Amino acid sequence: MRRQTRGRLTTALLTSVLVGSAVVAGGGAAHAEDAAAARTVRKPAAPPALAAALPTLPAAVDGGAWESGHLQGMTVDRVKGVMYFSFTNLLVKTDLTGRPLGSVTGFTGHLGDLDFNTADGRVYGSLEYKAAKAFYIAVFDGDRIDRMNMDAASTGVVSTVHLDEVVKDYTADMNGDGVFDGDVADTPDHRYGCSGIDGVTFGSSFDGRGGLKLTVAYGIYSNTARQDNDHQVLLQYDVRAWKKYERPLTEDAPHTSGPAAPDGKYFAYTGNTTYGVQNLEYDARSGNWLMAVYRGKKTAFPNYSLFVVDGSKRPVKSAVNGQQRAERGSLLSLLPRGLHHAASGVYGWEAAGQYGLVSLDDGRYYVAEAGTVQSGGVTRQTGRAVLHRWTALTPNPFTPASTS
């Protein structure tokens, strides 16, 4: 099982502290060619008027210890005072004291990052079935998760939407030999090095056309021998009409009901990482996007563990570096703060968040801690959401925070 591991727009509630400014971070001259065309988009801070009505958040929430895969992501429903934890093949719902309220089991695929959609009150997560060449967004009805060990396929608490764009890039025969090489990194196949999906979050539209969008980040294979895998790839979807696509989870007969294409496809130049964006998180006040990753291995890049997309900048049409055939796409800008690697132009930080990252949109974040415990001779996976405050300091921009 490969190592992998959330996010949310709270339109009128809360605030965060990431500050954007006007620089396009990219990969040298090819990315700078259209930098002058970047337009600054200032996003007003969301008023905190309703914050007083929300439950007080604790310094930590314990997600428990389970016979499962490791912690992949987490999200919070602040109005109802519950948290959700993804443990690869298990979804756990707790209250804010860490008391388990319910769980969803029976996943044979890879359940990754999570996010809570304030518009419909449901939890969205990435779900992969590589052997079946099937990639989904799993949609959980959290209100119906009211007991432990609910079966994902038979209880009706989860539906799925197929993402055809991901399948096309994952199965792309890049060397033209007529053979799909499968779930391996050491191959020229998989467009952009796509290994599937992981990070998900709700946030604003990159193109500035408004509306809440679900953003889905590719997993990217670690491969130092190729040059076309140095971008994070982000897809945006308007999910308001997704009910027509949703189908029950049927693992023995994967369906293909879903949008034919995303509403937008975007690229962020960071250098190759190990399995791409593990946790993707939108910060509603600043409009910035946090991308927590497992470090890359290419020596030409700084291989930071956290990158931030500058939400004050519109995407710029420019060359997508390293592709076998010349390609232009919508390039996002990295926030020009934190650590800076002059040779590549990449900005970032050294921070946790790969196993779970939740913005509270007021300068605070829940950052996941993952581990294992032994119980009765059995190894169990653990996960905790620990409250931090964003400082923007280097190398680590997070510091433990007290409750409030």
C-alpha positions, 0 to 999 in steps of 0.5 A, a space after each residue: 500500500 502506498 503512503 498517502 494521506 483535506 479543506 473548506 470554504 466557510 463563506 460567511 464564518 471564519 478567517 485565516 492569516 496567510 497573506 498573498 502578494 504579487 509574484 508568480 513562482 515557477 520554473 524558470 523562464 518558461 514559467 515567467 514568460 507570461 508573468 506580466 499577465 497575472 492579475 491580482 485578485 483581492 479577496 475580502 476577509 469573511 466576517 466572523 459574525 457567526 463564530 460565537 455560535 460555534 462550539 469551542 474547539 479543543 486543543 486536540 481531538 483523538 481519532 482513536 486506534 484502529 486495525 486499518 491503514 494509516 491516517 490519510 485525512 480529516 475534516 470537521 463539521 463545526 456546527 454539529 461539533 463532529 470530526 471525521 478521520 480517514 484511515 485508508 480503508 475506514 472512515 471514523 466519526 467522533 465528537 469533539 471529545 474524541 468519542 466515536 459516534 460511528 464508522 464506515 468500513 468495507 473499503 478495499 480501495 484507498 480512501 484519502 483526504 477528506 473535506 466537509 462541504 458547508 453547502 450540502 452538509 456532506 463529507 467528500 473524500 478521494 477514493 481510488 481503485 487502481 487495479 480497476 482503473 477507477 477513481 472516485 469522489 466518495 460522498 458521505 452522509 454524515 448524519 446517517 453515520 450513527 453506529 460503528 462498522 457500517 458497511 460502505 456498500 450496503 448501508 447507503 451512507 456513501 455514494 460515489 462520482 467517477 472522475 474520467 479526467 483522472 483515469 485518462 491521465 493515469 492510463 495514458 500510454 506515454 511511450 506509445 508501446 500500446 501497453 499500460 504499465 500499471 501501478 508502477 512509478 518506474 515507467 514513462 506512462 501516466 501523464 504528468 506522472 499521475 498516480 491517481 488522486 488524494 488531496 481534496 478541498 472546497 474553495 473558490 474558483 481559481 479563474 475568479 468566476 465565483 462559486 464554491 468548487 471542489 478541488 481535487 489534487 493528483 497523486 504524482 509518482 516519485 520518479 527522478 528520471 523523467 521531466 514531465 512530473 514536476 507540477 502538482 495537478 489540480 482539477 476543479 469541479 462544480 458539484 451542485 449538479 452532481 446528484 445525477 452522477 452519484 451511484 452506490 459504491 459497488 466495488 465488484 462492478 465499478 461504475 463510470 458515472 461522472 462528469 466528462 471533464 473538470 471545470 478547470 485544470 491547473 498546474 502548480 510548479 513545485 518539483 516532483 513530490 512523492 505521491 503528490 498532494 496528500 492534503 489540500 486545504 483552502 483558507 477562506 480568509 486569504 484565499 490561499 491553498 495549502 498543499 502538504 506533500 511527502 518530500 520529493 527526491 529530485 536534487 534540482 528542487 528544494 523538496 519542501 513538505 508544504 507549498 502554498 498557492 497564492 489565491 490573490 493571483 489568477 492562473 496564467 496561461 503558460 508552458 507546462 514544463 517538461 512535457 514530451 509535446 509542447 503544452 500550455 496550461 493554466 499555471 498557478 502561482 506559489 505564495 512568495 513567502 517562506 523558504 525560497 529556492 532561487 535556482 528553481 524559483 520554488 517557495 515553501 515550508 517544512 511542515 507537517 500536514 501530510 496526514 491531515 490538515 484542517 483550516 479553521 479560517 481564523 489563523 488556526 489549523 488542526 494538524 494531524 499526528 499519525 502513529 501506531 500502538 500495540 494492543 493484544 499483539 495487534 498493530 493499530 493505527 492512530 490519529 489525532 487532530 492537534 490545534 496549531 496557529 499559522 505564523 508564516 515563520 520559517 522553516 515551520 509556519 505552524 505553532 501549537 495553539 491554545 483553545 478559544 
